Amino acid sequence: MEHSEPLDLFVVGGGINGAGIACDAAGRNLKVGLCEMQDFAGATSSASSKLIHGGLRYLEHYEFRLVREALSEREVLLHKAPHLSWPLHFVLPHEPHLRPRWMLRLGLFLYDHLDWRMTLPKSKTVRLRTSPYGEGLADRYETGFVYSDAWVDDARLVIANLRSAHKMGASIWARHRCVSARRDDGLWRIELEATSSGQRTRLAARGLVNAAGPWVGSFLQDVTALPTAKRVRLIKGSHIVVPRLHKGRHAFILQNKDNRIIFVLPYERDFSLIGTTDIPFDGDPRSVHIEESEKSYLCDIANAYLAHQVTPQQVVWTYSGVRPLFDDGSDDPSAVTRDYVLEIADHDGVLPLLSVFGGKITTYRRLAEHALDDLAKYFPRAGPAWTAGAPLIDGELADAATPALAFQYFLEGLQRAYPGLPADYLHALAHRHGTGCEAILGEARSTAELGRHFGGHLYEREVEHLMREEWASAAEDVLWRRTKEGLHMGPQGALALAAWMAGHRSNIA
């Protein structure tokens, strides 16, 4: 199958960096296409710690530029998608034998002031035995520090960027692998293959972006035959989900004797998320999975600090991902830079190939902006940078003093508009879909009008929307990426969902 007119820019990779670049480019009036060989956010971009943060521990490795940029982007993203991201307080119990008090205070002072536009509360010292922030910790901890960062739904952030790009005219190919990309007769000649049917699609573009994440090197070598000297380090990070370990809405950042830290985060109403590990990885990123030793490692660190003990047998879900970090030569996986590097190779000043090495979800928007700045000379008619002040699709909430307040106003309005629907259901739906909730709910006056109930907060009407508007085609896409309702239903609910989707796929498409 031939795709008619040449595109300006074709992006390979449907993770957060590829989605961000496609969204930025589409908003600059470029003709954009994007493909992803699996489900969108199906690899690294749905396996993060779900944080948009400056990276407090990166200060120990003198990554001041990265931390400053990330802190600035944290503020931007809270406004761009207030339904998908919200502030979160982190409690750091003091362990004098690991890091001295002065070092922690200095690090937090820098964290508070590297970005002068920071609107989140500054850090403070607390007496843990008398403060609500001590809830959940073992009694032996007396002093701690509280600072601010933010939470994000990583997989939905990818979808929001892709839907925004699609709304602006971008062509999106889900589950299509790029099998060939060659410069020929003044254009990139690109061939895609549908992963299910094997059907081929041929198209042309004036520029190509390699945002393949862990596959960035193999794409260059195997698909474009244009290898590079730059390399990525593949680092596996695993997380575990367990029944809720503390009642508070705050999170914990816990130090370990190996100089690493882990997070314990309130997660999906009834659970706690613990992660992450940092382990060098050598293999196929599609086959990555957690080891029993990683489960024990995460449980042991949590148990050293928390009042409520947890064992590997209590783990209800795990996920692992491979982070493609730019190889800066560090021997310590935790010290490898989380910064990104962009490389452009062209042919006699035209037909650019931009490759993305490294990066983190917090700085995806700035990475995309840098990518389009680097590509500007090849596309002189492209518009200016625009993403810093524009909300993502469904994030267009009412003006308020803070994004969190804007979301609260929106939620209260939604609850008034749908008094017959449970408040906790509307809260979950609002966080997933923002202003898009009304397109799902329509005139529903009760949950009975939402169609079949699969479990948790998942009903037929939302599944139809996810299939029609968000490229979901398998039960796994719905249960673990578009939502996390897989945590709230048993195997029978998942099987029923899979059967329903199989029976309705042709009607919805």
TORLOKOL-24199 format. One record per residue (C-alpha): residue in three letters; residue number from 1; x negated, y, z. Coordinates in steps of 0.02 Angstrom, whole numbers, plus 50000, padded with zeros to 5 digits. Each point is the difference from the previous one (the first is absolute). Layout:
N
{ALA; NUM; {X; Y; Z}}
...
END
This chain:
509
{MET; 1; {50000; 50000; 50000}}
{GLU; 2; {49932; 50171; 49952}}
{HIS; 3; {50020; 50155; 50107}}
{SER; 4; {50034; 50143; 49878}}
{GLU; 5; {49908; 50164; 50030}}
{PRO; 6; {49827; 50008; 50082}}
{LEU; 7; {49997; 50045; 50183}}
{ASP; 8; {49887; 50133; 50071}}
{LEU; 9; {49947; 49895; 50148}}
{PHE; 10; {50021; 49818; 50043}}
{VAL; 11; {49972; 49942; 50179}}
{VAL; 12; {49955; 49821; 50044}}
{GLY; 13; {50044; 49958; 50180}}
{GLY; 14; {50162; 50024; 50097}}
{GLY; 15; {49927; 50030; 50173}}
{ILE; 16; {49999; 50168; 50086}}
{ASN; 17; {49857; 50076; 49898}}
{GLY; 18; {50073; 49950; 49832}}
{ALA; 19; {50174; 50055; 50051}}
{GLY; 20; {49933; 50166; 50064}}
{ILE; 21; {49903; 50035; 49840}}
{ALA; 22; {50150; 49956; 49891}}
{CYS; 23; {50113; 50114; 50102}}
{ASP; 24; {49878; 50146; 49994}}
{ALA; 25; {49970; 49979; 49813}}
{ALA; 26; {50185; 49987; 49958}}
{GLY; 27; {50030; 50162; 50095}}
{ARG; 28; {49868; 50086; 49893}}
{ASN; 29; {50104; 49962; 49844}}
{LEU; 30; {49890; 49857; 49943}}
{LYS; 31; {50075; 49848; 49917}}
{VAL; 32; {49959; 49862; 50125}}
{GLY; 33; {50012; 49812; 50011}}
{LEU; 34; {49955; 49880; 50141}}
{CYS; 35; {49992; 49812; 50020}}
{GLU; 36; {49980; 49883; 50147}}
{MET; 37; {49967; 49814; 49982}}
{GLN; 38; {50096; 49956; 50160}}
{ASP; 39; {50129; 50093; 50101}}
{PHE; 40; {49963; 50181; 50037}}
{ALA; 41; {49900; 50019; 50161}}
{GLY; 42; {49983; 49811; 49993}}
{ALA; 43; {49819; 49995; 50059}}
{THR; 44; {49896; 50125; 50099}}
{SER; 45; {50130; 50139; 50005}}
{SER; 46; {50126; 49900; 50103}}
{ALA; 47; {49867; 49927; 50115}}
{SER; 48; {49943; 50157; 50090}}
{SER; 49; {50021; 50047; 50183}}
{LYS; 50; {50147; 50113; 49945}}
{LEU; 51; {49911; 50159; 50053}}
{ILE; 52; {49964; 50168; 49922}}
{HIS; 53; {49857; 50057; 50108}}
{GLY; 54; {49837; 50094; 49998}}
{GLY; 55; {49905; 49850; 50062}}
{LEU; 56; {49935; 50042; 50172}}
{ARG; 57; {49867; 49864; 49996}}
{TYR; 58; {49930; 50063; 49834}}
{LEU; 59; {49926; 50146; 50096}}
{GLU; 60; {49874; 49879; 50077}}
{HIS; 61; {49934; 49970; 49823}}
{TYR; 62; {49994; 50189; 49964}}
{GLU; 63; {50137; 49990; 49868}}
{PHE; 64; {50051; 50180; 50036}}
{ARG; 65; {50058; 50042; 49823}}
{LEU; 66; {50109; 49846; 49991}}
{VAL; 67; {50076; 50031; 50171}}
{ARG; 68; {50035; 50183; 49961}}
{GLU; 69; {50083; 49955; 49835}}
{ALA; 70; {50101; 49861; 50081}}
{LEU; 71; {50061; 50113; 50141}}
{SER; 72; {50054; 50128; 49872}}
{GLU; 73; {50089; 49867; 49897}}
{ARG; 74; {50087; 49934; 50155}}
{GLU; 75; {50090; 50167; 50013}}
{VAL; 76; {50042; 50000; 49814}}
{LEU; 77; {50072; 49824; 50002}}
{LEU; 78; {50108; 50032; 50153}}
{HIS; 79; {50087; 50136; 49897}}
{LYS; 80; {50003; 49904; 49835}}
{ALA; 81; {50089; 49848; 50070}}
{PRO; 82; {50074; 50038; 50172}}
{HIS; 83; {50109; 49845; 49989}}
{LEU; 84; {49852; 49884; 49973}}
{SER; 85; {49875; 50081; 50120}}
{TRP; 86; {50012; 50071; 50175}}
{PRO; 87; {49883; 50054; 50141}}
{LEU; 88; {49936; 49873; 50123}}
{HIS; 89; {49908; 50021; 50165}}
{PHE; 90; {49848; 49889; 50028}}
{VAL; 91; {49938; 49953; 50173}}
{LEU; 92; {49814; 49963; 50020}}
{PRO; 93; {49962; 49921; 50170}}
{HIS; 94; {49828; 50048; 50064}}
{GLU; 95; {49872; 49861; 50014}}
{PRO; 96; {49839; 50085; 50064}}
{HIS; 97; {49886; 49855; 49952}}
{LEU; 98; {50052; 50010; 49816}}
{ARG; 99; {50001; 50187; 49962}}
{PRO; 100; {49966; 50137; 50128}}
{ARG; 101; {50132; 50129; 50041}}
{TRP; 102; {49902; 50144; 49923}}
{MET; 103; {49986; 49908; 49834}}
{LEU; 104; {50187; 49968; 49992}}
{ARG; 105; {50042; 50179; 50049}}
{LEU; 106; {49879; 50067; 49868}}
{GLY; 107; {50074; 49887; 49867}}
{LEU; 108; {50177; 50051; 50045}}
{PHE; 109; {49952; 50185; 50001}}
{LEU; 110; {49933; 49982; 49823}}
{TYR; 111; {50154; 49902; 49950}}
{ASP; 112; {50111; 50140; 50066}}
{HIS; 113; {49905; 50139; 49911}}
{LEU; 114; {49928; 49934; 49836}}
{ASP; 115; {50162; 50053; 49917}}
{TRP; 116; {50052; 50171; 50064}}
{ARG; 117; {50176; 49980; 49927}}
{MET; 118; {50039; 49850; 50109}}
{THR; 119; {50178; 50010; 50070}}
{LEU; 120; {50004; 49839; 50102}}
{PRO; 121; {49966; 50014; 50187}}
{LYS; 122; {49818; 50010; 50054}}
{SER; 123; {49919; 49863; 50102}}
{LYS; 124; {50006; 49995; 50189}}
{THR; 125; {49936; 49901; 50149}}
{VAL; 126; {50131; 49903; 50099}}
{ARG; 127; {50009; 49905; 50164}}
{LEU; 128; {50064; 49835; 49936}}
{ARG; 129; {50072; 49936; 50164}}
{THR; 130; {50120; 50147; 50014}}
{SER; 131; {50028; 50045; 49817}}
{PRO; 132; {50129; 49920; 49884}}
{TYR; 133; {49854; 49972; 49881}}
{GLY; 134; {49933; 49869; 50119}}
{GLU; 135; {50154; 49891; 49974}}
{GLY; 136; {49943; 49833; 49931}}
{LEU; 137; {49821; 50009; 50063}}
{ALA; 138; {49922; 49895; 50138}}
{ASP; 139; {49999; 50087; 50170}}
{ARG; 140; {49811; 50013; 50008}}
{TYR; 141; {49994; 50141; 49871}}
{GLU; 142; {50003; 50168; 50085}}
{THR; 143; {49950; 50127; 49866}}
{GLY; 144; {50035; 50012; 49816}}
{PHE; 145; {50016; 50119; 49855}}
{VAL; 146; {50151; 50035; 49891}}
{TYR; 147; {49986; 50068; 49824}}
{SER; 148; {50113; 50015; 49848}}
{ASP; 149; {50002; 49913; 49832}}
{ALA; 150; {50142; 49935; 49893}}
{TRP; 151; {50088; 49844; 49941}}
{VAL; 152; {50046; 49960; 49819}}
{ASP; 153; {50095; 49864; 49909}}
{ASP; 154; {49859; 49959; 49880}}
{ALA; 155; {50093; 49892; 49872}}
{ARG; 156; {50146; 50121; 49991}}
{LEU; 157; {49878; 50145; 49975}}
{VAL; 158; {49938; 49910; 49843}}
{ILE; 159; {50179; 49977; 49938}}
{ALA; 160; {50042; 50182; 50034}}
{ASN; 161; {49853; 50056; 49892}}
{LEU; 162; {50048; 49881; 49860}}
{ARG; 163; {50182; 50052; 50004}}
{SER; 164; {49947; 50183; 49998}}
{ALA; 165; {49888; 49966; 49850}}
{HIS; 166; {50140; 49903; 49912}}
{LYS; 167; {50122; 50142; 50031}}
{MET; 168; {49877; 50116; 49912}}
{GLY; 169; {49990; 49887; 49848}}
{ALA; 170; {49864; 49873; 50039}}
{SER; 171; {50018; 49825; 49927}}
{ILE; 172; {49979; 49866; 50134}}
{TRP; 173; {49960; 49818; 49967}}
{ALA; 174; {50024; 49888; 50152}}
{ARG; 175; {49919; 49827; 49998}}
{HIS; 176; {49901; 50035; 49843}}
{ARG; 177; {49815; 49963; 49997}}
{CYS; 178; {49884; 50103; 49891}}
{VAL; 179; {49906; 49866; 49901}}
{SER; 180; {49908; 50112; 49877}}
{ALA; 181; {49950; 50183; 49985}}
{ARG; 182; {49884; 50055; 49859}}
{ARG; 183; {49958; 50164; 49916}}
{ASP; 184; {50050; 49991; 49818}}
{ASP; 185; {50041; 50129; 49866}}
{GLY; 186; {50006; 50148; 50120}}
{LEU; 187; {50109; 49918; 50133}}
{TRP; 188; {49995; 49876; 50141}}
{ARG; 189; {50086; 49843; 49933}}
{ILE; 190; {50078; 49912; 50149}}
{GLU; 191; {50085; 49831; 50012}}
{LEU; 192; {50111; 49946; 50145}}
{GLU; 193; {50064; 49826; 50041}}
{ALA; 194; {50157; 49968; 50102}}
{THR; 195; {49952; 49886; 50144}}
{SER; 196; {50162; 49898; 49992}}
{SER; 197; {50032; 49981; 49813}}
{GLY; 198; {49830; 50032; 49922}}
{GLN; 199; {50078; 50126; 49881}}
{ARG; 200; {49873; 50125; 49933}}
{THR; 201; {50022; 50189; 49990}}
{ARG; 202; {49881; 50108; 49899}}
{LEU; 203; {49979; 50184; 50029}}
{ALA; 204; {49877; 50141; 49973}}
{ALA; 205; {49936; 50140; 50111}}
{ARG; 206; {49879; 50145; 49995}}
{GLY; 207; {49932; 49964; 50173}}
{LEU; 208; {49989; 49850; 50117}}
{VAL; 209; {49996; 49990; 50190}}
{ASN; 210; {49931; 49847; 50088}}
{ALA; 211; {50085; 49999; 50170}}
{ALA; 212; {49993; 49812; 50019}}
{GLY; 213; {49942; 50003; 50181}}
{PRO; 214; {49907; 49839; 50042}}
{TRP; 215; {49999; 49959; 49815}}
{VAL; 216; {49920; 50165; 49945}}
{GLY; 217; {49836; 49914; 49952}}
{SER; 218; {50076; 49849; 49915}}
{PHE; 219; {50115; 50114; 49900}}
{LEU; 220; {49850; 50095; 49932}}
{GLN; 221; {49905; 49842; 49959}}
{ASP; 222; {50137; 49885; 49937}}
{VAL; 223; {50130; 50119; 49925}}
{THR; 224; {49904; 50150; 49936}}
{ALA; 225; {49827; 49921; 49979}}
{LEU; 226; {49929; 50161; 50074}}
{PRO; 227; {49911; 49948; 50161}}
{THR; 228; {49934; 50126; 50127}}
{ALA; 229; {49858; 50005; 50125}}
{LYS; 230; {50121; 50052; 50139}}
{ARG; 231; {50065; 49865; 50114}}
{VAL; 232; {50135; 49973; 50130}}
{ARG; 233; {49984; 49905; 50162}}
{LEU; 234; {50149; 49887; 50032}}
{ILE; 235; {50047; 50005; 50184}}
{LYS; 236; {50143; 49894; 50067}}
{GLY; 237; {50115; 50078; 50128}}
{SER; 238; {50130; 49895; 50089}}
{HIS; 239; {50145; 50051; 50112}}
{ILE; 240; {50116; 49903; 50114}}
{VAL; 241; {50179; 50040; 50052}}
{VAL; 242; {50060; 49942; 50171}}
{PRO; 243; {50154; 50033; 50110}}
{ARG; 244; {49995; 50177; 50071}}
{LEU; 245; {49860; 50021; 50128}}
{HIS; 246; {50052; 50166; 50077}}
{LYS; 247; {50155; 50109; 50010}}
{GLY; 248; {49924; 50169; 49960}}
{ARG; 249; {50003; 50082; 49829}}
{HIS; 250; {49812; 50032; 50009}}
{ALA; 251; {49864; 49894; 49921}}
{PHE; 252; {49834; 49941; 50072}}
{ILE; 253; {49826; 50013; 49929}}
{LEU; 254; {49891; 49872; 50088}}
{GLN; 255; {49810; 49987; 50001}}
{ASN; 256; {49912; 49833; 49991}}
{LYS; 257; {49827; 49951; 50056}}
{ASP; 258; {49948; 49971; 49818}}
{ASN; 259; {50022; 50189; 49976}}
{ARG; 260; {50158; 49977; 49896}}
{ILE; 261; {50173; 50062; 50042}}
{ILE; 262; {50172; 49928; 49973}}
{PHE; 263; {50173; 50079; 50002}}
{VAL; 264; {50155; 49937; 50090}}
{LEU; 265; {50149; 50085; 49919}}
{PRO; 266; {50188; 49995; 50034}}
{TYR; 267; {50071; 49914; 49848}}
{GLU; 268; {50169; 49968; 49921}}
{ARG; 269; {50109; 50024; 50153}}
{ASP; 270; {49958; 49840; 50094}}
{PHE; 271; {49816; 49967; 49966}}
{SER; 272; {49821; 50056; 50022}}
{LEU; 273; {49873; 50007; 49859}}
{ILE; 274; {49819; 49960; 50046}}
{GLY; 275; {49853; 50028; 49882}}
{THR; 276; {49885; 50003; 49915}}
{THR; 277; {49852; 49886; 49975}}
{ASP; 278; {49853; 50045; 49887}}
{ILE; 279; {49922; 49849; 49915}}
{PRO; 280; {49897; 49992; 49839}}
{PHE; 281; {50100; 49908; 49867}}
{ASP; 282; {49942; 49902; 49850}}
{GLY; 283; {50136; 49921; 49896}}
{ASP; 284; {50163; 50033; 49910}}
{PRO; 285; {50092; 50143; 50089}}
{ARG; 286; {50165; 49918; 49953}}
{SER; 287; {49962; 49853; 50114}}
{VAL; 288; {49951; 50098; 50155}}
{HIS; 289; {50075; 49941; 50165}}
{ILE; 290; {49968; 50014; 50186}}
{GLU; 291; {49889; 49876; 50091}}
{GLU; 292; {50040; 49930; 50172}}
{SER; 293; {49843; 50083; 50066}}
{GLU; 294; {50069; 50170; 49946}}
{LYS; 295; {50162; 49970; 50094}}
{SER; 296; {49902; 49956; 50157}}
{TYR; 297; {49886; 50151; 49978}}
{LEU; 298; {50146; 50122; 49991}}
{CYS; 299; {50092; 49918; 50145}}
{ASP; 300; {49844; 50002; 50108}}
{ILE; 301; {49972; 50187; 49977}}
{ALA; 302; {50183; 50039; 50035}}
{ASN; 303; {49997; 49890; 50155}}
{ALA; 304; {49847; 50091; 50068}}
{TYR; 305; {50103; 50160; 50013}}
{LEU; 306; {50185; 49962; 50006}}
{ALA; 307; {50107; 49943; 50146}}
{HIS; 308; {50102; 49883; 49892}}
{GLN; 309; {49889; 49859; 49935}}
{VAL; 310; {50019; 49926; 49826}}
{THR; 311; {49941; 49837; 49921}}
{PRO; 312; {49978; 49947; 49819}}
{GLN; 313; {50150; 49886; 50022}}
{GLN; 314; {50111; 50153; 50023}}
{VAL; 315; {49955; 50074; 49831}}
{VAL; 316; {50157; 50016; 49894}}
{TRP; 317; {49921; 50068; 49841}}
{THR; 318; {49829; 50040; 49930}}
{TYR; 319; {49934; 50090; 49848}}
{SER; 320; {49827; 50019; 49928}}
{GLY; 321; {49929; 50111; 49866}}
{VAL; 322; {49836; 50033; 49914}}
{ARG; 323; {49939; 50179; 50009}}
{PRO; 324; {49892; 50046; 49849}}
{LEU; 325; {49876; 50117; 50086}}
{PHE; 326; {49869; 50093; 49901}}
{ASP; 327; {49834; 49910; 50029}}
{ASP; 328; {49890; 50126; 50089}}
{GLY; 329; {49871; 49870; 50053}}
{SER; 330; {50054; 49987; 50182}}
{ASP; 331; {49969; 49832; 50084}}
{ASP; 332; {50145; 50024; 50122}}
{PRO; 333; {50174; 49972; 49924}}
{SER; 334; {50076; 50123; 50124}}
{ALA; 335; {49874; 50134; 49949}}
{VAL; 336; {50028; 49987; 49812}}
{THR; 337; {50070; 50167; 49942}}
{ARG; 338; {50188; 50018; 49978}}
{ASP; 339; {49966; 50143; 49879}}
{TYR; 340; {50033; 49983; 49814}}
{VAL; 341; {49897; 50021; 49843}}
{LEU; 342; {50068; 50038; 49827}}
{GLU; 343; {49903; 49956; 49844}}
{ILE; 344; {50039; 50059; 49822}}
{ALA; 345; {49930; 49922; 49843}}
{ASP; 346; {50051; 50070; 49831}}
{HIS; 347; {49956; 49975; 49818}}
{ASP; 348; {49927; 50155; 49915}}
{GLY; 349; {50100; 50113; 50115}}
{VAL; 350; {50168; 49913; 49975}}
{LEU; 351; {50093; 49843; 50056}}
{PRO; 352; {49955; 50012; 50185}}
{LEU; 353; {50001; 49850; 50116}}
{LEU; 354; {50015; 50052; 50182}}
{SER; 355; {49965; 49867; 50131}}
{VAL; 356; {50045; 50015; 50183}}
{PHE; 357; {49882; 49925; 50130}}
{GLY; 358; {50056; 49996; 50181}}
{GLY; 359; {50122; 50115; 50085}}
{LYS; 360; {50131; 49990; 50138}}
{ILE; 361; {50187; 50025; 50002}}
{THR; 362; {49990; 50164; 50095}}
{THR; 363; {49900; 50087; 49863}}
{TYR; 364; {50088; 49924; 49849}}
{ARG; 365; {50080; 50165; 49947}}
{ARG; 366; {49835; 50094; 50007}}
{LEU; 367; {49914; 49858; 49907}}
{ALA; 368; {50132; 50014; 49863}}
{GLU; 369; {49977; 50188; 49993}}
{HIS; 370; {49813; 49980; 49983}}
{ALA; 371; {50027; 49870; 49863}}
{LEU; 372; {50110; 50118; 49900}}
{ASP; 373; {49875; 50143; 50027}}
{ASP; 374; {49863; 49888; 49930}}
{LEU; 375; {50110; 49954; 49851}}
{ALA; 376; {50056; 50180; 49966}}
{LYS; 377; {49874; 50033; 49861}}
{TYR; 378; {50070; 49855; 49900}}
{PHE; 379; {50179; 50064; 50016}}
{PRO; 380; {49994; 50190; 49982}}
{ARG; 381; {50190; 50014; 49991}}
{ALA; 382; {50024; 49917; 50169}}
{GLY; 383; {50083; 50104; 50135}}
{PRO; 384; {49919; 50057; 50163}}
{ALA; 385; {49988; 49906; 50164}}
{TRP; 386; {50172; 49990; 50081}}
{THR; 387; {50018; 49855; 50122}}
{ALA; 388; {49944; 50085; 50162}}
{GLY; 389; {50162; 50096; 50023}}
{ALA; 390; {50127; 49887; 49916}}
{PRO; 391; {50100; 49864; 50090}}
{LEU; 392; {50006; 49825; 49931}}
{ILE; 393; {50165; 49932; 49937}}
{ASP; 394; {50128; 49977; 50141}}
{GLY; 395; {49890; 50106; 50115}}
{GLU; 396; {50091; 50162; 49961}}
{LEU; 397; {50068; 50028; 50174}}
{ALA; 398; {50068; 50162; 50072}}
{ASP; 399; {49875; 50134; 50053}}
{ALA; 400; {49955; 49991; 50184}}
{ALA; 401; {49860; 50050; 50116}}
{THR; 402; {49918; 49829; 49981}}
{PRO; 403; {50024; 49849; 49885}}
{ALA; 404; {50054; 49897; 50151}}
{LEU; 405; {50137; 50125; 50038}}
{ALA; 406; {50053; 50003; 49817}}
{PHE; 407; {50021; 49811; 50006}}
{GLN; 408; {50100; 50012; 50161}}
{TYR; 409; {50118; 50128; 49923}}
{PHE; 410; {50021; 49889; 49847}}
{LEU; 411; {50035; 49845; 50106}}
{GLU; 412; {50130; 50091; 50104}}
{GLY; 413; {50087; 50057; 49841}}
{LEU; 414; {49997; 49823; 49931}}
{GLN; 415; {50077; 49933; 50160}}
{ARG; 416; {50138; 50131; 49991}}
{ALA; 417; {50034; 49955; 49818}}
{TYR; 418; {50011; 49814; 50038}}
{PRO; 419; {50076; 49982; 50174}}
{GLY; 420; {50057; 49823; 49965}}
{LEU; 421; {49823; 49935; 49972}}
{PRO; 422; {49885; 49950; 50146}}
{ALA; 423; {49880; 50138; 50053}}
{ASP; 424; {49850; 49883; 50005}}
{TYR; 425; {50037; 49941; 49822}}
{LEU; 426; {50010; 50179; 49936}}
{HIS; 427; {49836; 50040; 50090}}
{ALA; 428; {49911; 49856; 49913}}
{LEU; 429; {50075; 50043; 49831}}
{ALA; 430; {49955; 50184; 50018}}
{HIS; 431; {49819; 49958; 50033}}
{ARG; 432; {49996; 49890; 49845}}
{HIS; 433; {50096; 50109; 49878}}
{GLY; 434; {50013; 50178; 50065}}
{THR; 435; {50121; 50101; 49893}}
{GLY; 436; {50025; 49846; 49891}}
{CYS; 437; {50109; 49921; 50135}}
{GLU; 438; {50161; 50069; 49927}}
{ALA; 439; {49967; 49915; 49833}}
{ILE; 440; {49997; 49835; 50095}}
{LEU; 441; {50142; 50031; 50122}}
{GLY; 442; {50122; 50085; 49882}}
{GLU; 443; {50171; 50009; 50083}}
{ALA; 444; {49971; 49855; 50119}}
{ARG; 445; {50098; 50017; 50162}}
{SER; 446; {49940; 49838; 50082}}
{THR; 447; {49863; 49871; 49979}}
{ALA; 448; {50129; 49885; 49918}}
{GLU; 449; {49998; 50118; 49851}}
{LEU; 450; {49810; 49982; 49981}}
{GLY; 451; {50017; 49824; 49931}}
{ARG; 452; {49918; 49843; 50062}}
{HIS; 453; {49898; 50013; 50160}}
{PHE; 454; {49836; 49905; 49986}}
{GLY; 455; {49939; 50038; 50176}}
{GLY; 456; {49923; 50143; 50097}}
{HIS; 457; {50046; 50165; 49917}}
{LEU; 458; {50004; 49930; 49824}}
{TYR; 459; {50160; 49999; 49896}}
{GLU; 460; {50042; 49959; 49821}}
{ARG; 461; {50022; 50180; 49947}}
{GLU; 462; {49823; 50048; 50049}}
{VAL; 463; {49928; 49846; 49915}}
{GLU; 464; {50087; 50050; 49839}}
{HIS; 465; {49920; 50171; 50014}}
{LEU; 466; {49827; 49926; 50032}}
{MET; 467; {50015; 49890; 49846}}
{ARG; 468; {50072; 50135; 49888}}
{GLU; 469; {49898; 50151; 50054}}
{GLU; 470; {49843; 49932; 50084}}
{TRP; 471; {49943; 49853; 49891}}
{ALA; 472; {50033; 49867; 50133}}
{SER; 473; {50024; 49830; 49921}}
{ALA; 474; {49959; 49872; 50136}}
{ALA; 475; {50060; 49978; 50178}}
{GLU; 476; {49822; 50032; 50062}}
{ASP; 477; {50002; 50171; 49917}}
{VAL; 478; {50156; 50047; 50098}}
{LEU; 479; {49961; 49919; 50167}}
{TRP; 480; {49817; 50049; 50022}}
{ARG; 481; {49966; 50153; 49891}}
{ARG; 482; {50158; 50101; 49959}}
{THR; 483; {50058; 49961; 50178}}
{LYS; 484; {49933; 49899; 50146}}
{GLU; 485; {50167; 49917; 50033}}
{GLY; 486; {49915; 49831; 49982}}
{LEU; 487; {49951; 50022; 50182}}
{HIS; 488; {50182; 50009; 50050}}
{MET; 489; {50072; 49847; 49913}}
{GLY; 490; {49966; 49815; 49998}}
{PRO; 491; {49951; 49886; 49856}}
{GLN; 492; {50182; 49972; 49951}}
{GLY; 493; {50026; 50186; 49972}}
{ALA; 494; {49845; 50009; 49891}}
{LEU; 495; {50058; 49851; 49897}}
{ALA; 496; {50173; 50075; 49981}}
{LEU; 497; {49924; 50163; 49940}}
{ALA; 498; {49889; 49912; 49874}}
{ALA; 499; {50150; 49903; 49931}}
{TRP; 500; {50107; 50157; 49990}}
{MET; 501; {49863; 50098; 49909}}
{ALA; 502; {49974; 49859; 49875}}
{GLY; 503; {50184; 49997; 49962}}
{HIS; 504; {50017; 50188; 49979}}
{ARG; 505; {49836; 50043; 49913}}
{SER; 506; {50070; 50003; 49824}}
{ASN; 507; {50152; 50104; 50051}}
{ILE; 508; {49896; 50132; 50090}}
{ALA; 509; {49865; 50012; 49867}}
END
